[in-house]
Amino acid sequence: MIISKYGKIPNCNKGKLSGEESPSWKGGKPKCVDCGVGISYNKKRCVKCSGKQKLGISRTQEYKEKLRSIIPRGNKHWNWNNGSSGENILVRMSGKYKDWRKAVFERDNYTCQDCGLRNVEGLKLKLNADHIKPFALHPELRFDISNGRTLCECCHKKTDTFGWKLSNRIIANN
């Protein structure tokens, strides 16, 4: 018997509708999608596995294949636009461009060429590889290391060649 403010209530279902026998059973505590360890209800990954993505730890080939089978690619992807990616986007995603960025960072010793800041313990600094002569206006200099410089994000935004500022300047000149 359970005693409540309404009086005595018979406890007929004690033990019968708990756990897997309950009609509201959902399989128990959720598990991490990567390693299967039990986690809290509002998470998808455990603490150990959630840090892997942030730290850039490589995934197993099996995991990559699993993702490739789930995520639509090419003309099946929801952002597909008849293969009309602009030339600038394709160049920026190429390995040659990534090698150019790395070469610029290494030449400048991962130090902002404007303010002199660099990544040290306790200071998280996002660095950009900036084209001195704009990427869009000088395609022949896109991969020329002497046309690049390392800038922190703050200093890069101050330049007149940063993103939308350059676009406005091109429109004004035409």
Biotite code that builds the C-alpha atoms (Angstrom):
import biotite.structure as struc

atoms = struc.array([
    struc.Atom([0.000, 0.000, 0.000], chain_id="A", res_id=1, res_name="MET", atom_name="CA", element="C"),
    struc.Atom([1.140, 3.554, -0.819], chain_id="A", res_id=2, res_name="ILE", atom_name="CA", element="C"),
    struc.Atom([-0.021, 6.264, 1.574], chain_id="A", res_id=3, res_name="ILE", atom_name="CA", element="C"),
    struc.Atom([-0.669, 9.643, -0.055], chain_id="A", res_id=4, res_name="SER", atom_name="CA", element="C"),
    struc.Atom([-2.612, 12.757, 0.904], chain_id="A", res_id=5, res_name="LYS", atom_name="CA", element="C"),
    struc.Atom([-5.648, 11.122, -0.731], chain_id="A", res_id=6, res_name="TYR", atom_name="CA", element="C"),
    struc.Atom([-5.478, 8.067, 1.470], chain_id="A", res_id=7, res_name="GLY", atom_name="CA", element="C"),
    struc.Atom([-4.270, 4.513, 0.920], chain_id="A", res_id=8, res_name="LYS", atom_name="CA", element="C"),
    struc.Atom([-3.673, 3.449, -2.707], chain_id="A", res_id=9, res_name="ILE", atom_name="CA", element="C"),
    struc.Atom([-3.083, -0.193, -3.539], chain_id="A", res_id=10, res_name="PRO", atom_name="CA", element="C"),
    struc.Atom([0.255, -0.712, -5.305], chain_id="A", res_id=11, res_name="ASN", atom_name="CA", element="C"),
    struc.Atom([-0.795, -3.506, -7.662], chain_id="A", res_id=12, res_name="CYS", atom_name="CA", element="C"),
    struc.Atom([1.712, -2.796, -10.430], chain_id="A", res_id=13, res_name="ASN", atom_name="CA", element="C"),
    struc.Atom([4.856, -2.707, -8.329], chain_id="A", res_id=14, res_name="LYS", atom_name="CA", element="C"),
    struc.Atom([7.654, -4.400, -10.277], chain_id="A", res_id=15, res_name="GLY", atom_name="CA", element="C"),
    struc.Atom([5.486, -5.360, -13.274], chain_id="A", res_id=16, res_name="LYS", atom_name="CA", element="C"),
    struc.Atom([5.737, -2.217, -15.389], chain_id="A", res_id=17, res_name="LEU", atom_name="CA", element="C"),
    struc.Atom([9.295, -1.141, -14.756], chain_id="A", res_id=18, res_name="SER", atom_name="CA", element="C"),
    struc.Atom([12.278, -1.402, -17.066], chain_id="A", res_id=19, res_name="GLY", atom_name="CA", element="C"),
    struc.Atom([11.832, -3.390, -20.265], chain_id="A", res_id=20, res_name="GLU", atom_name="CA", element="C"),
    struc.Atom([8.297, -4.455, -19.308], chain_id="A", res_id=21, res_name="GLU", atom_name="CA", element="C"),
    struc.Atom([7.083, -0.847, -19.237], chain_id="A", res_id=22, res_name="SER", atom_name="CA", element="C"),
    struc.Atom([5.165, 0.360, -22.327], chain_id="A", res_id=23, res_name="PRO", atom_name="CA", element="C"),
    struc.Atom([7.255, 3.572, -22.252], chain_id="A", res_id=24, res_name="SER", atom_name="CA", element="C"),
    struc.Atom([10.593, 1.683, -22.375], chain_id="A", res_id=25, res_name="TRP", atom_name="CA", element="C"),
    struc.Atom([12.999, 3.316, -24.856], chain_id="A", res_id=26, res_name="LYS", atom_name="CA", element="C"),
    struc.Atom([15.997, 1.023, -24.569], chain_id="A", res_id=27, res_name="GLY", atom_name="CA", element="C"),
    struc.Atom([17.588, 2.374, -21.413], chain_id="A", res_id=28, res_name="GLY", atom_name="CA", element="C"),
    struc.Atom([20.202, 5.044, -20.983], chain_id="A", res_id=29, res_name="LYS", atom_name="CA", element="C"),
    struc.Atom([21.529, 6.408, -24.314], chain_id="A", res_id=30, res_name="PRO", atom_name="CA", element="C"),
    struc.Atom([24.941, 5.343, -25.544], chain_id="A", res_id=31, res_name="LYS", atom_name="CA", element="C"),
    struc.Atom([27.741, 7.261, -27.273], chain_id="A", res_id=32, res_name="CYS", atom_name="CA", element="C"),
    struc.Atom([27.455, 6.953, -31.075], chain_id="A", res_id=33, res_name="VAL", atom_name="CA", element="C"),
    struc.Atom([31.212, 6.328, -31.357], chain_id="A", res_id=34, res_name="ASP", atom_name="CA", element="C"),
    struc.Atom([32.215, 4.019, -28.517], chain_id="A", res_id=35, res_name="CYS", atom_name="CA", element="C"),
    struc.Atom([28.921, 2.828, -26.957], chain_id="A", res_id=36, res_name="GLY", atom_name="CA", element="C"),
    struc.Atom([29.568, 4.132, -23.414], chain_id="A", res_id=37, res_name="VAL", atom_name="CA", element="C"),
    struc.Atom([26.492, 5.282, -21.457], chain_id="A", res_id=38, res_name="GLY", atom_name="CA", element="C"),
    struc.Atom([25.911, 9.060, -21.578], chain_id="A", res_id=39, res_name="ILE", atom_name="CA", element="C"),
    struc.Atom([23.346, 11.606, -20.387], chain_id="A", res_id=40, res_name="SER", atom_name="CA", element="C"),
    struc.Atom([20.077, 11.998, -22.286], chain_id="A", res_id=41, res_name="TYR", atom_name="CA", element="C"),
    struc.Atom([20.848, 15.320, -23.994], chain_id="A", res_id=42, res_name="ASN", atom_name="CA", element="C"),
    struc.Atom([24.194, 14.240, -25.514], chain_id="A", res_id=43, res_name="LYS", atom_name="CA", element="C"),
    struc.Atom([25.232, 12.210, -28.555], chain_id="A", res_id=44, res_name="LYS", atom_name="CA", element="C"),
    struc.Atom([28.865, 11.541, -27.613], chain_id="A", res_id=45, res_name="ARG", atom_name="CA", element="C"),
    struc.Atom([30.724, 10.853, -24.384], chain_id="A", res_id=46, res_name="CYS", atom_name="CA", element="C"),
    struc.Atom([33.324, 13.328, -23.104], chain_id="A", res_id=47, res_name="VAL", atom_name="CA", element="C"),
    struc.Atom([36.184, 11.264, -24.520], chain_id="A", res_id=48, res_name="LYS", atom_name="CA", element="C"),
    struc.Atom([34.708, 11.044, -28.037], chain_id="A", res_id=49, res_name="CYS", atom_name="CA", element="C"),
    struc.Atom([33.351, 14.600, -28.218], chain_id="A", res_id=50, res_name="SER", atom_name="CA", element="C"),
    struc.Atom([36.883, 15.937, -27.805], chain_id="A", res_id=51, res_name="GLY", atom_name="CA", element="C"),
    struc.Atom([38.112, 13.966, -30.819], chain_id="A", res_id=52, res_name="LYS", atom_name="CA", element="C"),
    struc.Atom([36.420, 16.250, -33.324], chain_id="A", res_id=53, res_name="GLN", atom_name="CA", element="C"),
    struc.Atom([37.683, 19.419, -31.670], chain_id="A", res_id=54, res_name="LYS", atom_name="CA", element="C"),
    struc.Atom([41.260, 18.181, -31.379], chain_id="A", res_id=55, res_name="LEU", atom_name="CA", element="C"),
    struc.Atom([41.447, 16.969, -34.975], chain_id="A", res_id=56, res_name="GLY", atom_name="CA", element="C"),
    struc.Atom([42.123, 13.358, -34.014], chain_id="A", res_id=57, res_name="ILE", atom_name="CA", element="C"),
    struc.Atom([41.716, 11.238, -37.121], chain_id="A", res_id=58, res_name="SER", atom_name="CA", element="C"),
    struc.Atom([38.799, 8.852, -37.340], chain_id="A", res_id=59, res_name="ARG", atom_name="CA", element="C"),
    struc.Atom([39.025, 5.223, -38.344], chain_id="A", res_id=60, res_name="THR", atom_name="CA", element="C"),
    struc.Atom([38.396, 4.268, -41.946], chain_id="A", res_id=61, res_name="GLN", atom_name="CA", element="C"),
    struc.Atom([35.332, 2.283, -40.830], chain_id="A", res_id=62, res_name="GLU", atom_name="CA", element="C"),
    struc.Atom([33.846, 5.395, -39.197], chain_id="A", res_id=63, res_name="TYR", atom_name="CA", element="C"),
    struc.Atom([34.519, 7.498, -42.321], chain_id="A", res_id=64, res_name="LYS", atom_name="CA", element="C"),
    struc.Atom([32.807, 4.889, -44.515], chain_id="A", res_id=65, res_name="GLU", atom_name="CA", element="C"),
    struc.Atom([29.822, 4.928, -42.159], chain_id="A", res_id=66, res_name="LYS", atom_name="CA", element="C"),
    struc.Atom([29.532, 8.720, -42.506], chain_id="A", res_id=67, res_name="LEU", atom_name="CA", element="C"),
    struc.Atom([29.896, 8.554, -46.300], chain_id="A", res_id=68, res_name="ARG", atom_name="CA", element="C"),
    struc.Atom([27.024, 6.093, -46.502], chain_id="A", res_id=69, res_name="SER", atom_name="CA", element="C"),
    struc.Atom([24.769, 8.322, -44.374], chain_id="A", res_id=70, res_name="ILE", atom_name="CA", element="C"),
    struc.Atom([25.507, 11.788, -45.822], chain_id="A", res_id=71, res_name="ILE", atom_name="CA", element="C"),
    struc.Atom([24.223, 12.369, -49.361], chain_id="A", res_id=72, res_name="PRO", atom_name="CA", element="C"),
    struc.Atom([26.888, 13.464, -51.841], chain_id="A", res_id=73, res_name="ARG", atom_name="CA", element="C"),
    struc.Atom([26.951, 15.079, -55.274], chain_id="A", res_id=74, res_name="GLY", atom_name="CA", element="C"),
    struc.Atom([23.586, 15.642, -56.923], chain_id="A", res_id=75, res_name="ASN", atom_name="CA", element="C"),
    struc.Atom([21.808, 13.882, -54.034], chain_id="A", res_id=76, res_name="LYS", atom_name="CA", element="C"),
    struc.Atom([22.975, 16.514, -51.522], chain_id="A", res_id=77, res_name="HIS", atom_name="CA", element="C"),
    struc.Atom([20.420, 19.194, -50.551], chain_id="A", res_id=78, res_name="TRP", atom_name="CA", element="C"),
    struc.Atom([22.833, 22.024, -51.476], chain_id="A", res_id=79, res_name="ASN", atom_name="CA", element="C"),
    struc.Atom([23.542, 20.663, -54.966], chain_id="A", res_id=80, res_name="TRP", atom_name="CA", element="C"),
    struc.Atom([23.302, 23.373, -57.609], chain_id="A", res_id=81, res_name="ASN", atom_name="CA", element="C"),
    struc.Atom([24.015, 21.531, -60.892], chain_id="A", res_id=82, res_name="ASN", atom_name="CA", element="C"),
    struc.Atom([27.751, 21.452, -60.195], chain_id="A", res_id=83, res_name="GLY", atom_name="CA", element="C"),
    struc.Atom([28.069, 25.211, -60.442], chain_id="A", res_id=84, res_name="SER", atom_name="CA", element="C"),
    struc.Atom([30.647, 25.826, -57.712], chain_id="A", res_id=85, res_name="SER", atom_name="CA", element="C"),
    struc.Atom([32.576, 28.932, -58.592], chain_id="A", res_id=86, res_name="GLY", atom_name="CA", element="C"),
    struc.Atom([36.213, 28.708, -59.624], chain_id="A", res_id=87, res_name="GLU", atom_name="CA", element="C"),
    struc.Atom([37.310, 30.618, -56.510], chain_id="A", res_id=88, res_name="ASN", atom_name="CA", element="C"),
    struc.Atom([35.575, 28.129, -54.212], chain_id="A", res_id=89, res_name="ILE", atom_name="CA", element="C"),
    struc.Atom([37.132, 25.154, -55.994], chain_id="A", res_id=90, res_name="LEU", atom_name="CA", element="C"),
    struc.Atom([40.595, 26.731, -55.817], chain_id="A", res_id=91, res_name="VAL", atom_name="CA", element="C"),
    struc.Atom([40.262, 27.520, -52.097], chain_id="A", res_id=92, res_name="ARG", atom_name="CA", element="C"),
    struc.Atom([39.303, 23.893, -51.394], chain_id="A", res_id=93, res_name="MET", atom_name="CA", element="C"),
    struc.Atom([42.215, 22.448, -53.389], chain_id="A", res_id=94, res_name="SER", atom_name="CA", element="C"),
    struc.Atom([45.306, 20.837, -51.926], chain_id="A", res_id=95, res_name="GLY", atom_name="CA", element="C"),
    struc.Atom([47.507, 23.348, -53.752], chain_id="A", res_id=96, res_name="LYS", atom_name="CA", element="C"),
    struc.Atom([45.815, 26.220, -51.869], chain_id="A", res_id=97, res_name="TYR", atom_name="CA", element="C"),
    struc.Atom([46.196, 24.432, -48.518], chain_id="A", res_id=98, res_name="LYS", atom_name="CA", element="C"),
    struc.Atom([49.888, 23.903, -49.256], chain_id="A", res_id=99, res_name="ASP", atom_name="CA", element="C"),
    struc.Atom([50.225, 27.641, -50.074], chain_id="A", res_id=100, res_name="TRP", atom_name="CA", element="C"),
    struc.Atom([48.618, 28.601, -46.741], chain_id="A", res_id=101, res_name="ARG", atom_name="CA", element="C"),
    struc.Atom([50.884, 26.251, -44.804], chain_id="A", res_id=102, res_name="LYS", atom_name="CA", element="C"),
    struc.Atom([53.963, 27.591, -46.597], chain_id="A", res_id=103, res_name="ALA", atom_name="CA", element="C"),
    struc.Atom([52.968, 31.196, -45.755], chain_id="A", res_id=104, res_name="VAL", atom_name="CA", element="C"),
    struc.Atom([52.386, 30.306, -42.091], chain_id="A", res_id=105, res_name="PHE", atom_name="CA", element="C"),
    struc.Atom([55.711, 28.483, -41.848], chain_id="A", res_id=106, res_name="GLU", atom_name="CA", element="C"),
    struc.Atom([57.630, 31.306, -43.559], chain_id="A", res_id=107, res_name="ARG", atom_name="CA", element="C"),
    struc.Atom([56.135, 33.822, -41.088], chain_id="A", res_id=108, res_name="ASP", atom_name="CA", element="C"),
    struc.Atom([56.703, 31.449, -38.141], chain_id="A", res_id=109, res_name="ASN", atom_name="CA", element="C"),
    struc.Atom([52.959, 31.431, -37.323], chain_id="A", res_id=110, res_name="TYR", atom_name="CA", element="C"),
    struc.Atom([53.188, 35.074, -36.237], chain_id="A", res_id=111, res_name="THR", atom_name="CA", element="C"),
    struc.Atom([50.855, 37.928, -37.211], chain_id="A", res_id=112, res_name="CYS", atom_name="CA", element="C"),
    struc.Atom([52.856, 40.242, -39.467], chain_id="A", res_id=113, res_name="GLN", atom_name="CA", element="C"),
    struc.Atom([50.877, 43.294, -38.343], chain_id="A", res_id=114, res_name="ASP", atom_name="CA", element="C"),
    struc.Atom([50.691, 43.112, -34.539], chain_id="A", res_id=115, res_name="CYS", atom_name="CA", element="C"),
    struc.Atom([53.328, 40.446, -33.868], chain_id="A", res_id=116, res_name="GLY", atom_name="CA", element="C"),
    struc.Atom([51.085, 38.110, -31.838], chain_id="A", res_id=117, res_name="LEU", atom_name="CA", element="C"),
    struc.Atom([51.468, 34.355, -32.083], chain_id="A", res_id=118, res_name="ARG", atom_name="CA", element="C"),
    struc.Atom([49.906, 31.309, -30.490], chain_id="A", res_id=119, res_name="ASN", atom_name="CA", element="C"),
    struc.Atom([51.378, 30.668, -27.063], chain_id="A", res_id=120, res_name="VAL", atom_name="CA", element="C"),
    struc.Atom([50.076, 28.758, -24.080], chain_id="A", res_id=121, res_name="GLU", atom_name="CA", element="C"),
    struc.Atom([46.926, 30.460, -22.764], chain_id="A", res_id=122, res_name="GLY", atom_name="CA", element="C"),
    struc.Atom([46.366, 32.560, -25.898], chain_id="A", res_id=123, res_name="LEU", atom_name="CA", element="C"),
    struc.Atom([44.188, 31.171, -28.674], chain_id="A", res_id=124, res_name="LYS", atom_name="CA", element="C"),
    struc.Atom([44.835, 33.149, -31.821], chain_id="A", res_id=125, res_name="LEU", atom_name="CA", element="C"),
    struc.Atom([43.172, 32.405, -35.163], chain_id="A", res_id=126, res_name="LYS", atom_name="CA", element="C"),
    struc.Atom([45.560, 33.083, -38.022], chain_id="A", res_id=127, res_name="LEU", atom_name="CA", element="C"),
    struc.Atom([44.625, 33.857, -41.631], chain_id="A", res_id=128, res_name="ASN", atom_name="CA", element="C"),
    struc.Atom([46.806, 33.626, -44.713], chain_id="A", res_id=129, res_name="ALA", atom_name="CA", element="C"),
    struc.Atom([46.102, 36.941, -46.462], chain_id="A", res_id=130, res_name="ASP", atom_name="CA", element="C"),
    struc.Atom([46.791, 37.706, -50.109], chain_id="A", res_id=131, res_name="HIS", atom_name="CA", element="C"),
    struc.Atom([48.574, 41.071, -50.413], chain_id="A", res_id=132, res_name="ILE", atom_name="CA", element="C"),
    struc.Atom([47.278, 41.482, -53.961], chain_id="A", res_id=133, res_name="LYS", atom_name="CA", element="C"),
    struc.Atom([43.651, 40.235, -53.847], chain_id="A", res_id=134, res_name="PRO", atom_name="CA", element="C"),
    struc.Atom([42.895, 36.610, -54.657], chain_id="A", res_id=135, res_name="PHE", atom_name="CA", element="C"),
    struc.Atom([39.980, 37.465, -56.959], chain_id="A", res_id=136, res_name="ALA", atom_name="CA", element="C"),
    struc.Atom([41.765, 40.209, -58.928], chain_id="A", res_id=137, res_name="LEU", atom_name="CA", element="C"),
    struc.Atom([45.145, 38.515, -59.442], chain_id="A", res_id=138, res_name="HIS", atom_name="CA", element="C"),
    struc.Atom([44.622, 34.827, -60.301], chain_id="A", res_id=139, res_name="PRO", atom_name="CA", element="C"),
    struc.Atom([48.223, 34.553, -61.518], chain_id="A", res_id=140, res_name="GLU", atom_name="CA", element="C"),
    struc.Atom([49.495, 35.349, -57.981], chain_id="A", res_id=141, res_name="LEU", atom_name="CA", element="C"),
    struc.Atom([47.165, 33.035, -56.039], chain_id="A", res_id=142, res_name="ARG", atom_name="CA", element="C"),
    struc.Atom([49.856, 30.492, -55.208], chain_id="A", res_id=143, res_name="PHE", atom_name="CA", element="C"),
    struc.Atom([52.833, 32.855, -55.059], chain_id="A", res_id=144, res_name="ASP", atom_name="CA", element="C"),
    struc.Atom([54.165, 32.675, -51.499], chain_id="A", res_id=145, res_name="ILE", atom_name="CA", element="C"),
    struc.Atom([55.586, 36.194, -51.751], chain_id="A", res_id=146, res_name="SER", atom_name="CA", element="C"),
    struc.Atom([51.994, 37.441, -52.286], chain_id="A", res_id=147, res_name="ASN", atom_name="CA", element="C"),
    struc.Atom([50.919, 36.056, -48.893], chain_id="A", res_id=148, res_name="GLY", atom_name="CA", element="C"),
    struc.Atom([51.261, 37.161, -45.300], chain_id="A", res_id=149, res_name="ARG", atom_name="CA", element="C"),
    struc.Atom([50.118, 35.776, -41.969], chain_id="A", res_id=150, res_name="THR", atom_name="CA", element="C"),
    struc.Atom([47.630, 37.952, -40.093], chain_id="A", res_id=151, res_name="LEU", atom_name="CA", element="C"),
    struc.Atom([45.564, 37.325, -36.990], chain_id="A", res_id=152, res_name="CYS", atom_name="CA", element="C"),
    struc.Atom([41.819, 37.483, -37.625], chain_id="A", res_id=153, res_name="GLU", atom_name="CA", element="C"),
    struc.Atom([41.528, 40.911, -35.970], chain_id="A", res_id=154, res_name="CYS", atom_name="CA", element="C"),
    struc.Atom([44.271, 42.486, -38.104], chain_id="A", res_id=155, res_name="CYS", atom_name="CA", element="C"),
    struc.Atom([42.961, 40.793, -41.247], chain_id="A", res_id=156, res_name="HIS", atom_name="CA", element="C"),
    struc.Atom([39.524, 42.398, -40.765], chain_id="A", res_id=157, res_name="LYS", atom_name="CA", element="C"),
    struc.Atom([41.186, 45.826, -40.664], chain_id="A", res_id=158, res_name="LYS", atom_name="CA", element="C"),
    struc.Atom([42.749, 45.422, -44.138], chain_id="A", res_id=159, res_name="THR", atom_name="CA", element="C"),
    struc.Atom([41.033, 46.906, -47.172], chain_id="A", res_id=160, res_name="ASP", atom_name="CA", element="C"),
    struc.Atom([41.228, 43.542, -48.951], chain_id="A", res_id=161, res_name="THR", atom_name="CA", element="C"),
    struc.Atom([39.151, 41.667, -46.359], chain_id="A", res_id=162, res_name="PHE", atom_name="CA", element="C"),
    struc.Atom([36.008, 39.961, -47.700], chain_id="A", res_id=163, res_name="GLY", atom_name="CA", element="C"),
    struc.Atom([33.110, 42.306, -48.364], chain_id="A", res_id=164, res_name="TRP", atom_name="CA", element="C"),
    struc.Atom([35.301, 45.422, -48.257], chain_id="A", res_id=165, res_name="LYS", atom_name="CA", element="C"),
    struc.Atom([37.036, 44.260, -51.421], chain_id="A", res_id=166, res_name="LEU", atom_name="CA", element="C"),
    struc.Atom([33.676, 43.456, -53.061], chain_id="A", res_id=167, res_name="SER", atom_name="CA", element="C"),
    struc.Atom([32.421, 46.985, -52.354], chain_id="A", res_id=168, res_name="ASN", atom_name="CA", element="C"),
    struc.Atom([35.640, 48.456, -53.744], chain_id="A", res_id=169, res_name="ARG", atom_name="CA", element="C"),
    struc.Atom([35.332, 46.454, -56.984], chain_id="A", res_id=170, res_name="ILE", atom_name="CA", element="C"),
    struc.Atom([31.702, 47.559, -57.453], chain_id="A", res_id=171, res_name="ILE", atom_name="CA", element="C"),
    struc.Atom([32.600, 51.225, -56.767], chain_id="A", res_id=172, res_name="ALA", atom_name="CA", element="C"),
    struc.Atom([35.372, 51.155, -59.377], chain_id="A", res_id=173, res_name="ASN", atom_name="CA", element="C"),
    struc.Atom([33.111, 49.712, -62.105], chain_id="A", res_id=174, res_name="ASN", atom_name="CA", element="C"),
])
